[in-house]
Amino acid sequence: MDIKLPIYKASVSSEDSAMFAISLVDFPATESDFLFFDEDKKLIKFSVENEEKRIVRGLVMSCNQPIYRRYGDYEYYIVFDKETIRQMSEKYFKFGFQNNVDTNHDENYVDGVNLVQMFIKDSENGISPKGFEDYEDGSLFAEFHVQNDEIWEQIKNGTYKGFSLAGVFDLIPEEFKKQKSQDETDYEECLKLIEKINKKLKRK
């Protein structure tokens, strides 16, 4: 991680901030691929057996993992902590977004990809999915039943490799370090820029 970039904590504390969809993507921001279930409920990391249950499980958001973002020429990291992940998952169900699934964030929701379960890793209470042992407690996972034939084939052939969430989040400065190209930019100016980013996201 480039420590020269500022880090912001994601928040869903405001009324219009929330996770509203999960996207099937070719390159997940969390760098974590799907796990598949075969007919015998065995987990398969990189392939699918002939007899299929069409169940796919994957990481939605890794707790406390800095994720690179870029807005124009401005580069920064965003981090989701345990509290935010729990709050955004609660809002996700409260507002009925659980079957909002698109591909590569094209905002065209697909039919036949239905949420089976969503859970937060909690090792102390025995919630620790096999294959994702390296992820911190508080990380969010989802499992979908894929009845859509086209989507399932694209998952199997590697067109889609993982999940990526879509939402509107408030950004709170967590750690501020100036970039070399921003030596004359002070903290207050960066806060104003982040405010503009938030407003732009909320108009979408």
Secondary structure, 3 states (H helix, E strand, C coil): CCCCCCEEEEECCCCCCEEEEEEEECCCCCCCCCEEEECCCCEECCCCCCCEEEEEEEEEECCCCCEEEEECCEEEEEECCHHHHHHHHHHHHHCCCCCCEEECCCCCCCCCEEEEEEEECEHHHCECCCCCCCCCCCCEEEEEEECCHHHHHHHHCCCCCEEEEEEECEEEEEECCCCHHHCCCCHHHHHHHHHHHHHHHHHC
